[in-house]
């Protein structure tokens, strides 16, 4: 899907940005800081399998269940050769409190303008609530699995783990 000589992590055209990215699509370019102040970019995906999960808001019940499920399975994800990154529109201070309160061992990326959410095409529910979508992205930047479920945050961990086992990446 990319032209020769073009980065496999290059952004999709604007007309593509609003549709939910699917299996076989490439992860779009990005640059976001996390709860600890580290800047992460699409280049950080190279050679890594990442479970990138978008969640609506820090410290809400469903998002806390989801974050803690990924925390509780983090060693399992690592054993499968993957790591988790959470993404929401909350600011770094909110992410810091959330990560500290729940002992989250993985980065929470700050997407204040929702640019990454939009680039991945993560839908809003009823036009108001940010959606909850998890992507499994391989070391080439290719999306290998997508799971979209707003109501069951903890199910995202189960889906990601099953996808990693099935795909063997």
C-alpha positions as CSV (number, residue, x, y, z in Angstrom):
1,X,0.0,0.0,0.0
2,X,3.0,2.3,0.0
3,X,4.9,3.4,-3.0
4,X,8.6,2.3,-3.5
5,X,11.0,4.4,-1.4
6,X,8.2,5.6,0.8
7,X,8.3,4.9,4.5
8,X,5.9,2.0,5.5
9,X,4.7,4.3,8.3
10,X,3.7,7.2,6.1
11,X,0.4,8.9,6.7
12,X,-2.7,7.9,4.8
13,X,-4.3,10.5,2.6
14,X,-6.8,12.8,4.3
15,X,-9.8,11.1,2.7
16,X,-8.7,7.8,4.3
17,X,-8.2,9.3,7.8
18,X,-11.9,9.2,8.8
19,X,-12.4,5.5,8.2
20,X,-11.5,3.0,10.9
21,X,-8.2,1.5,9.8
22,X,-8.4,-2.2,9.2
23,X,-6.2,-5.3,9.1
24,X,-3.7,-4.9,6.3
25,X,-3.5,-1.1,6.7
26,X,-0.3,0.6,7.8
27,X,-0.2,2.6,11.1
28,X,-0.2,6.3,10.4
29,X,2.7,8.6,11.2
30,X,2.5,10.3,14.7
31,X,4.5,12.0,17.4
32,X,3.0,12.1,20.9
33,X,4.4,12.4,24.4
34,X,3.5,10.0,27.2
35,X,2.7,10.3,30.9
36,X,6.5,10.4,31.7
37,X,7.3,13.1,29.1
38,X,8.9,10.7,26.5
39,X,8.1,11.5,22.9
40,X,7.0,8.4,20.9
41,X,6.8,8.4,17.1
42,X,5.7,6.0,14.4
43,X,9.4,5.1,14.1
44,X,9.2,3.6,17.6
45,X,6.9,0.9,16.1
46,X,9.7,-0.4,13.9
47,X,10.7,-3.9,15.0
48,X,8.2,-3.9,17.8
49,X,4.8,-5.6,18.1
50,X,2.5,-3.1,19.8
51,X,-0.9,-3.5,21.2
52,X,-2.1,0.1,20.8
53,X,-5.4,0.7,22.6
54,X,-7.5,3.8,22.4
55,X,-9.7,4.5,25.4
56,X,-12.1,7.3,26.2
57,X,-10.9,8.7,29.6
58,X,-8.6,8.2,32.5
59,X,-10.2,7.0,35.8
60,X,-13.6,6.0,34.4
61,X,-14.8,2.5,35.4
62,X,-14.5,0.9,31.9
63,X,-11.2,2.5,31.1
64,X,-9.8,1.6,34.5
65,X,-10.8,-2.1,34.0
66,X,-9.2,-2.0,30.6
67,X,-6.0,-0.5,31.7
68,X,-5.7,-2.8,34.7
69,X,-6.4,-5.8,32.5
70,X,-3.5,-4.9,30.3
71,X,-1.4,-4.3,33.4
72,X,-2.3,-7.7,34.8
73,X,-1.4,-9.4,31.5
74,X,1.6,-7.3,30.6
75,X,4.1,-10.1,31.3
76,X,1.9,-12.4,29.1
77,X,2.0,-9.8,26.3
78,X,5.8,-9.5,26.7
79,X,6.2,-13.3,26.6
80,X,4.3,-13.1,23.3
81,X,6.7,-10.5,22.0
82,X,4.5,-7.5,22.4
83,X,4.0,-4.4,24.5
84,X,1.0,-2.2,25.2
85,X,0.6,1.5,24.7
86,X,-2.6,3.3,25.8
87,X,-3.9,6.4,24.1
88,X,-6.5,9.0,25.2
89,X,-7.2,12.7,24.9
90,X,-6.4,13.3,28.6
91,X,-3.4,15.5,29.4
92,X,0.0,14.3,30.8
93,X,-0.9,15.1,34.4
94,X,-4.1,13.0,34.2
95,X,-2.2,10.2,32.7
96,X,0.5,10.4,35.4
97,X,-2.1,10.2,38.2
98,X,-3.9,7.3,36.4
99,X,-0.7,5.3,35.7
100,X,0.5,5.9,39.3
101,X,-2.8,5.0,40.9
102,X,-3.0,1.7,39.0
103,X,0.7,0.9,38.7
104,X,0.6,0.8,34.9
105,X,3.9,-0.5,33.5
106,X,3.4,0.8,29.9
107,X,3.1,4.3,28.4
108,X,0.0,6.3,28.1
109,X,0.2,8.6,25.1
110,X,-1.3,12.1,25.2
111,X,-3.5,12.7,22.2
112,X,-4.9,16.1,23.3
113,X,-6.1,17.2,19.9
114,X,-7.2,13.6,19.0
115,X,-5.0,13.7,15.9
116,X,-3.9,10.1,16.4
117,X,-7.5,8.9,17.2
118,X,-8.6,10.6,13.9
119,X,-5.7,9.2,11.9
120,X,-6.7,5.7,13.0
121,X,-10.3,6.5,12.3
122,X,-11.4,5.6,15.8
123,X,-15.1,6.4,15.8
124,X,-17.0,8.5,18.3
125,X,-20.1,6.9,19.8
126,X,-23.3,8.9,19.3
127,X,-21.0,11.7,18.1
128,X,-20.0,12.4,21.7
129,X,-18.0,9.7,23.4
130,X,-14.5,8.8,22.2
131,X,-14.5,5.2,21.0
132,X,-12.6,2.2,22.4
133,X,-10.6,0.4,19.8
134,X,-7.5,-1.8,20.1
135,X,-5.0,-2.5,17.3
136,X,-2.3,-5.1,17.2
137,X,0.5,-3.7,15.0
138,X,3.5,-5.7,13.9
139,X,7.1,-4.6,13.7
140,X,6.6,-3.5,10.0
141,X,3.9,-1.1,11.0
142,X,1.1,-3.3,9.6
143,X,-2.2,-3.6,11.5
144,X,-2.7,-7.2,12.1
145,X,-5.8,-7.2,14.3
146,X,-8.6,-4.6,15.2
147,X,-11.1,-4.9,18.0
148,X,-13.8,-2.3,18.5
149,X,-16.0,-2.5,21.6
150,X,-16.9,0.5,23.8
151,X,-18.6,-1.3,26.6
152,X,-16.3,-4.1,27.6
153,X,-12.9,-2.6,28.3
154,X,-11.4,-5.7,29.8
155,X,-12.3,-7.7,26.6
156,X,-9.7,-5.7,24.7
157,X,-6.9,-7.5,26.6
158,X,-8.4,-10.9,25.9
159,X,-8.8,-10.0,22.2
160,X,-5.2,-8.7,21.9
161,X,-3.7,-11.8,23.6
162,X,-5.7,-14.2,21.5
163,X,-4.7,-12.3,18.3
164,X,-1.0,-12.4,19.3
165,X,-1.2,-16.2,20.0
166,X,-3.1,-16.8,16.7
167,X,-0.8,-14.6,14.6
168,X,2.4,-15.7,16.2
169,X,4.0,-12.3,15.5
